Amino acid sequence: MKSGLSNDPGLMKSLLLHSIDIGLVLALIYMVLVIIGERRTLWMVRGFIVLMLASALSHWAGLRLLSFALNSLVIGSAVSMAVILQSEFRRFLEQLGQGEILQMFGHNRRNLPESDNIIDEIVEAIKQLSQNRIGALLIIETNGPIDERDFSVPGVKLNAELSKELLQTIFQPKTLLHDGAVLIREHKIISAGVILPLSERIASRQLGTRHRAAMGITEQVEKCLCIVVSEETGSISLAEKGTLNRPLTGNKLKELLEERLFLSGSEKSTKSLPLVNIGRQIGSKGSELISWVFHQSPSGPRKKR
């Protein structure tokens, strides 16, 4: 008499469907986590996932009243998140419509400069501005676009090719845009004259406005770096996660930028999206289960007579 999973097509089909179901859910969660790189937003997504799991468990346990309450809460949370994360959802739908959704699963997905020339242009401009004691403030995106709502004033759109000459021109004291920050995305200067939120930390109040602005935006948005040139002393600073690294030489600035901007895509996604590792581990176990099912002998083991 035959035994084992191979003798029960219904069980094999059920296992296969459940594996596909789990895989699709993990893929959906992965895409959401890739789109939402901000830690403050990521906590909301985690909370929403916990609510969905609690709702499913209460339904499975037959707790009707609790299940009804949790289902209502899940629906309300989904509507609220659709409003709060409208820019992220818009970007997701744009990528889906353009057929770029598979790029989210690439290991080398980065929104970073792909050439040392970009860093060289930035560093050369900063060195010249520092020597001439011309104040400057640059925001460099490191892991996806920054939402304009994080700025006090989004500034003037430029969408121009990055060059040291253009950077030096923007920050000349007689130009209209020199007081704000410049937003850099990949090899483009996206906008200039950007007004940033100021840090409210006590230590920052002893610093100038540019330094407080650099600390403020990097406290609020983790996926960026800020370079500051002091108008009074010409000193160079680099702000990251609300912390100022200063004073820096041109060579040290270049070294730090290369270190921060050219991390591998897998390392970057691992650091910013800790839940992805869990998903990959579960997916790996699921693939092992599917492989085990399909590698069973067609005849299966026979019982001893």
GUKOLNU-977583 format. One record per atom (N, C-alpha, C): residue in three letters; x, y, z. Coordinates in steps of 0.02 Angstrom, whole numbers, plus 50000, padded with zeros to 5 digits. Layout:
<recs>
alaXYZ
...
</recs>
This chain:
<recs>
met500424994050000
met500005000050000
met500445006250000
lys500295010849956
lys500705016949951
lys500555021650009
ser501075025250027
ser501005030150081
ser501415036250064
gly501355041550106
gly501755047550095
gly501345052850058
leu501675058550050
leu501335064250018
leu501175062949946
ser501585058849911
ser501475057749840
ser500835053849827
asn500555050449878
asn499945046649869
asn499325050949881
asp499415057149902
asp498855061449917
asp498895067749875
pro498645067549813
pro498685073449769
pro498355079649800
gly497815078549838
gly497475084249869
gly497925087749919
leu498295083949958
leu498755086950007
leu499325090549973
met499585087549919
met500125090749882
met499885097349851
lys499285097249824
lys499005103349794
lys498905108749847
ser498665106549906
ser498555111349961
ser499215114349984
leu499735110149990
leu500395112750010
leu500665117649958
leu500575115949895
leu500825120249841
leu500475126949842
leu499805126749849
leu499425133049849
leu499605137349909
his499685134149968
his499875137950027
his500575140950019
ser501025137249988
ser501705139849977
ser501695145749930
ile501295145249876
ile501235150849829
ile500925156849864
asp500405155549905
asp500065160949941
asp500555164549987
ile500945160750025
ile501435163850071
ile501965167650032
gly502195164749976
gly502695168049935
gly502455174749907
leu501825174849884
leu501555181149857
leu501465186449911
val501255184249970
val501185189050026
val501865191950045
leu502375187550048
leu503055189850064
leu503315194650011
ala503165193149948
ala503375197649893
ala503045204449900
leu502395204449917
leu502045210749926
leu502325214749984
ile502465211350040
ile502755214750098
ile503445217550080
tyr503835213550043
tyr504505215850022
tyr504455222149981
met503985222449933
met503925228349891
met503725234449932
val503275233449981
val503075239050023
val503665241650063
leu504065237050090
leu504645239050131
leu505175242450088
val505255240250026
val505735243449981
val505525250549965
ile504875251449951
ile504615258049934
ile504675262749993
ile504525260150053
ile504515264350113
ile505175263250150
gly505655267450136
gly506315266650167
gly506395270550232
glu505925274950247
glu505985279050307
glu505805275050369
arg506235275450420
arg506125271550481
arg505485273650516
arg505335280150517
arg504725282450551
arg504105279750517
thr504115279150450
thr503555276350413
thr503545268750419
leu504125265750423
leu504175258550428
leu503835255950491
trp503855259850545
trp503515257650607
trp502765257350596
met502485261950557
met501765261750542
met501595255450503
val502025253650455
val501895247650415
val501935241450460
arg502415241250504
arg502465235650551
arg501845235050594
gly501615240750619
gly501005240750660
gly500405238250621
phe500355240150557
phe499805237950515
phe499835230450504
ile500435227750494
ile500525220550484
ile500325216750547
val500515219550606
val500315216350669
val499565216250677
leu499225221750657
leu498495221950660
leu498185216550616
met498445215850555
met498175210750509
met498275203750537
leu498865202450566
leu498985195850595
leu498515194550654
ala498425199650696
ala497975198850753
ala497255197650730
ser497055201050677
ser496375200150650
ser496295193050623
ala496805190550588
ala496765183750561
ala496745178550617
leu497145179550669
leu497145174850725
leu496485174850763
ser496195180750773
ser495555181050809
ser495005177750768
his495025178550702
his494535175150659
his494615167650662
trp495245165350661
trp495385158150663
trp495175155250731
ala495255159150785
ala495075156750852
ala494325157250866
gly493955160350821
gly493235160850831
gly493015166350878
leu493455171250889
leu493285176950933
leu492935182250890
arg492285181650883
arg491925185650834
arg491945193150849
leu491825194950912
leu491815202050929
leu492495205250920
leu493015201850944
leu493695204450936
leu493885204750862
ser493685199550825
ser493835199450753
ser493495205350717
phe492875206750736
phe492515212450705
phe492865219050721
ala493065219850784
ala493405226050804
ala494075226850768
leu494455221450763
leu495105221750730
leu495035222850655
asn494525219750624
asn494405220750553
asn494235228050538
ser493825231050581
ser493655238050573
ser494275242450580
leu494695240650629
leu495305244450640
leu495785243850581
val495825237850552
val496255236750494
val496025240950434
ile495365241050423
ile495095244950367
ile495225252450378
gly495105254850439
gly495235261950453
gly495975263650447
ser496405259150469
ser497135260250463
ser497355260350391
ala497055255950350
ala497235255650279
ala497055262250244
val496465264950260
val496265271250230
val496725276950253
ser496895276950318
ser497335282150345
ser498025281850313
met498295275750305
met498955275050276
met498955276950202
ala498395275750168
ala498355277850098
ala498405285350091
val498155289050141
val498205296350141
val498905298550161
ile499165295550215
ile499815297650241
ile500375295950192
leu500335290150160
leu500865287750116
leu500675288650043
gln500315293850027
gln500075294649958
gln500645295349908
ser501195298649927
ser501755299449880
ser502085292749867
glu502155288549920
glu502455281949910
glu502025277449867
phe501355277649879
phe500905273649838
phe500895276149766
arg500945282649757
arg500975285349689
arg501595282849652
arg502165282849687
arg502775280349657
arg502715272949640
phe502395269149684
phe502285261949672
phe501865260849610
leu501315264749603
leu500875263949545
leu501225266149481
glu501645271349486
glu502025273549427
glu502505268049404
gln502855264949451
gln503315259649433
gln502945253649405
leu502355252249433
leu501955246649409
leu501715248049338
gly501495254249325
gly501255256049259
gly501805256249206
gln502415257949228
gln502975258249181
gln503335251649173
gly503085246449207
gly503395239949201
gly504055239349236
glu504175243649287
glu504815243649322
glu504775240349390
ile504225236749402
ile504125233949469
ile504645228649485
leu504895225049434
leu505395219849447
leu506055222649470
gln506175229149458
gln506805232149480
gln506855232249556
met506285231849590
met506295231949663
met506645225849691
phe506655220349652
phe506945214249677
phe507675213549658
gly507955218549624
gly508655218249605
gly509095219549666
his509655215949670
his510105216749727
his510515223049723
asn510585225849663
asn511005231749655
asn510595238049644
arg509975237949666
arg509545243649657
arg509785249349701
arg509995254849671
arg510235260649708
arg510035266949671
asn509895272149710
asn509765278649681
asn510365283049695
leu510955280449684
leu511565283949702
leu511975285449640
pro512435290149645
pro512875291449589
pro513265285249571
glu513325283849506
glu513665277749484
glu514375279149462
ser514625285149471
ser515295286849448
ser515655290949500
asp516315289849504
asp516715293949549
asp516725301249528
asn516565302549464
asn516575309349440
asn516075313849477
ile515515310949498
ile515005314849533
ile515285317249600
ile515595312649637
ile515895314449701
ile516465319449690
asp516865318349638
asp517415323049624
asp517145330049611
glu516605330549573
glu516315337149558
glu516075340549622
ile515745336649666
ile515495339549729
ile516075341849773
val516575337449780
val517135339149824
val517535345149798
glu517645345449733
glu518015351149705
glu517635357649716
ala516965357449707
ala516565363449719
ala516595365449792
ile516555360649838
ile516575362149909
ile517255365049929
lys517785362449901
lys518455365049917
lys518525372349895
gln518275373949836
gln518305380749811
gln517885385449854
leu517285383249872
leu516845387349914
leu517155388349983
ser517485383150009
ser517805383650074
ser518385388550073
gln518795388250021
gln519365392750015
gln519145400050011
asn518585401149977
asn518325408049969
asn517845410050024
arg517745405550073
arg517285406850129
arg516595408950105
ile516335404950060
ile515655405850035
ile515215400450065
gly514705402350101
gly514265397550134
gly513895393250084
ala513815386750101
ala513465382150056
ala513135376650097
leu512605373850069
leu512235368450101
leu511975363750046
leu512205357550047
leu512025352549996
leu511685346550029
ile511125344350000
ile510785338250022
ile510905332949969
ile511155327249989
ile511285321749942
ile510845315849962
glu510405313749917
glu509975307949931
glu510395301649928
thr510275297149975
thr510675291049979
thr510275284649967
asn509625284849976
asn509235278649970
asn508515280249950
gly508445283249891
gly507775284849867
gly507615292249875
pro507115294549838
pro506935301649839
pro506675303949907
ile506815310149924
ile506555313249985
ile505885316549968
asp505405315650011
asp504755318750002
asp504825326350013
glu504565330249967
glu504615337549972
glu504265340250034
arg503805336350062
arg503455338650122
arg503925338950183
asp504505335750177
asp504995336050232
asp505375342650232
phe505315346650179
phe505635353150176
phe505155358550199
ser505435363750229
ser505005369450247
ser504775373050184
val505235373950136
val505075376750070
val505445372450018
pro505095369649968
pro505415364949922
pro505915368149874
gly505925374749868
gly506405378049826
gly506205378449753
val506695380049710
val506575381049639
val506825374949601
lys506405372049558
lys506595366249519
lys507115368049466
leu507655364149463
leu508165365149412
leu508235359049366
asn508295353149396
asn508385346949359
asn508965347649309
ala509525350149334
ala510115351549292
ala510665346549306
glu511095345449256
glu511675341149265
glu512135344049318
leu512365339749363
leu512795342049417
leu513495343649391
ser513745349449411
ser514435351449394
ser514695356049448
lys515345356249456
lys515645360549508
lys515525367949491
glu515515369549426
glu515405376549406
glu514705378849425
leu514205374449414
leu513515376349430
leu513425376949506
leu513725372449544
leu513675372849617
leu513985379349643
gln514565381149618
gln514885387249640
gln514475393449620
thr514165393149562
thr513765398849539
thr513145399749583
ile512815394149601
ile512205394549641
ile512335397849708
phe512915396349739
phe513045398849806
phe513415405549809
gln513505408749752
gln513795415449753
gln513325420149790
pro513595424349835
pro513165428449878
pro512665432849842
lys512805434749780
lys512355439349745
lys511795435749707
thr511795429049707
thr511265425449673
thr510655424749718
leu510075423749688
leu509445423549726
leu509365417049765
leu509725411849746
leu509615405249777
leu510165403349826
his510615407849841
his511205405849881
his511045404349954
asp510495407049979
asp510345406150050
asp510065399150066
gly509765395950018
gly509465389350031
gly509955383650016
ala509675377650019
ala510075371650006
ala509965369249934
val510435365249910
val510395362049845
val510245354649856
leu509745352049819
leu509565345049824
leu509875341149766
ile510275336049782
ile510625332149731
ile510345325049731
arg510145322849672
arg509895315949663
arg510275312849605
glu510645307549620
glu511065304349570
glu511535309549539
his511505310649473
his511955315449441
his511605322049425
lys511045323349459
lys510645329349444
lys510605333949505
ile510585340449491
ile510385345349541
ile509635346449532
ile509245343649577
ile508525343649569
ile508225350549582
ser508455353649636
ser508175360249654
ser508685364149695
ala508585370649698
ala509015375049737
ala508575379949776
gly508865383149826
gly508475387649868
gly507995383849915
val508165377649931
val507745373649975
val507845375850047
ile507295377250081
ile507325379150152
ile507185372950195
leu507635371450241
leu507595365350280
leu507355366850351
pro507055361850384
pro506865362750454
pro507485363050499
leu507465367150549
leu508045367950594
leu508005363050652
ser508585360650673
ser508615356150730
ser508455360050794
glu508075356850839
glu507895360050902
glu508325357450960
arg508825353350944
arg509255350850998
arg509655356551028
ile509765356051094
ile510105361451130
ile510805362651102
ala511155357151085
ala511845357851060
ala511865361650994
ser511325361050955
ser511325364150889
ser511225371750893
arg510975374250949
arg510825381450954
arg511445385750957
gln512015382650969
gln512645386350969
gln512945386850899
leu512635383550851
leu512895383450783
leu512515388350739
gly512775389150678
gly512445393550630
gly511825390350600
thr511465394350561
thr510835392050532
thr510945386150484
arg511465386450443
arg511585380950396
arg511725374350433
his512115374750486
his512265368650524
his511645365950558
arg511235370350585
arg510605368050617
arg510135365050566
ala510125367950506
ala509705365250452
ala509945358350431
ala510605357450426
ala510875350950407
ala510705345750459
met510765347550523
met510585342850576
met509835341450576
gly509435346650563
gly508715345850565
gly508455341050512
ile508695341750449
ile508435337450395
ile508685330350403
thr509305329450428
thr509565322650436
thr509275319250498
glu509015323150545
glu508645320150601
glu507965317650576
gln507665321550532
gln506995320050509
gln506985314750453
val507495314950410
val507535310350353
val508205306850356
glu508195300250363
glu508825296550370
glu509165295050304
lys508785295250249
lys509075293250185
lys509395299150148
cys509795303050184
cys510145308550152
cys510765310450192
leu511215313950159
leu511795317050190
leu511775324450176
cys512075328450220
cys512095335650210
cys512815338150217
ile513035341950168
ile513695345050171
ile513605352450185
val513985354950233
val513935361950252
val514615365350245
val514615371250216
val515215375550215
val515055381750255
ser515455383150306
ser515335388950349
ser515535395350313
glu515095400150315
glu515235406650283
glu515745410550323
glu515785409450389
glu516235413350432
glu516945410550431
thr517005403950436
thr517675400950442
thr517885396950381
gly517405395250338
gly517565391050280
gly517645383650297
ser517495381750359
ser517565374750378
ser517035370450345
ile517205364150333
ile516765359350299
ile516495354450350
ser515845353050347
ser515525348250393
ser515085343550352
leu514995337550379
leu514545332650349
leu514055330350402
ala513405331250388
ala512875329250436
ala512565322650413
glu512465318350462
glu512155311850449
glu511775309650512
lys511125308250504
lys510705306050559
lys510735310850619
gly510745317350604
gly510725322350656
gly511395323850688
thr511935320750664
thr512595321750693
thr513055325150643
leu513435330050667
leu513905333650625
leu514605330750632
asn514915329450576
asn515615327250575
asn516025333050549
arg516425336150592
arg516785342150573
arg517385343250619
pro517865347450597
pro517955350050529
pro518275344650484
leu518145345150420
leu518395340250372
leu518835343550320
thr519325339850297
thr519715342050239
thr519365339550176
gly519585341950119
gly519285339650056
gly519375332250046
asn519975329650063
asn520105322550054
asn519675318250101
lys519595320650163
lys519185316950211
lys518455316950190
leu518225322550163
leu517535322850139
leu517425317950082
lys517905317650036
lys517845312849980
lys517835305750005
glu518255304250054
glu518275297550082
glu517615295650115
leu517325300350153
leu516685298950186
leu516115298150135
leu516115302250083
leu515585301750033
leu515635295049996
glu516235293049979
glu516315286549945
glu516085280849990
glu516245281450054
glu516055276150101
glu515295275850109
arg514975281750113
arg514245281850125
arg513845280350062
leu514065282950005
leu513665282549945
leu513755276149906
phe514315272849913
phe514445267049872
phe514435260549911
leu514005260249964
leu513865253849996
leu513505249449946
ser513605242949951
ser513265238349906
ser512525238649918
gly512125237249865
gly511405237449871
gly511145232549922
ser511455226649927
ser511225221649975
ser511345223950046
glu511915227050060
glu512055229550127
glu511565235050145
lys511435239550096
lys510975245150109
lys510285242650126
ser510025237950086
ser509355235550099
ser509315231650164
thr509865228150182
thr509865224450245
thr509835229050304
lys510205234750300
lys510215239450356
lys509565243150364
ser509255245150308
ser508665249350313
ser508025245450317
leu508045238950296
leu507435235050296
leu507545228550333
pro507545228550400
pro507695222550437
pro507185217050428
leu506555218650412
leu506045213550403
leu506165209450339
val506545212250292
val506675208550230
val507045202050244
asn507515202250292
asn507895196250308
asn507435190750333
ile506935192650375
ile506465187750400
ile506075184750342
gly505855189150296
gly505475186650238
gly505885181950196
arg506525183550187
arg506955179150147
arg507045172350181
gln507115172450248
gln507195166150283
gln506575161850277
ile505985165050285
ile505355161250278
ile505285158650206
gly505455163050158
gly505425160950088
gly505885155150073
ser506485155250104
ser506965149850094
ser506685143250121
lys506375143650181
lys506075137550209
lys505505135050165
gly505115139750138
gly504565137750094
gly504815134350031
ser505355137050002
ser505635133949942
ser505915127049956
glu506205126150017
glu506455119550036
glu505885114550041
leu505305116950068
leu504725112450074
leu504475110450005
ile504425115349959
ile504185113749891
ile504665108949857
ser505315110249865
ser505815105849835
ser505755098749862
trp505635098249928
trp505575091649959
trp504965087949932
val504415091649923
val503795088449898
val503895085749828
phe504205089849784
phe504265087949714
phe504825082949701
his505265082049750
his505805077249740
his505655070449771
gln505025069649795
gln504835063049820
gln504765058149762
ser504915051949775
ser504845046849723
ser504125046049702
pro503975045449637
pro503285044949614
pro502915039049645
ser503285033549656
ser502955027749684
ser502905028049759
gly503375031849790
gly503375032649862
gly503595026349897
pro503765026849960
pro503975021049998
pro503405016250009
arg503565009950011
arg503055004850023
arg503135002150093
lys502575000550123
lys502584997450189
lys502814990250184
lys503154988150235
lys503374981250237
lys502784976750249
arg502784971050215
arg502244966250224
arg502364962150287
</recs>
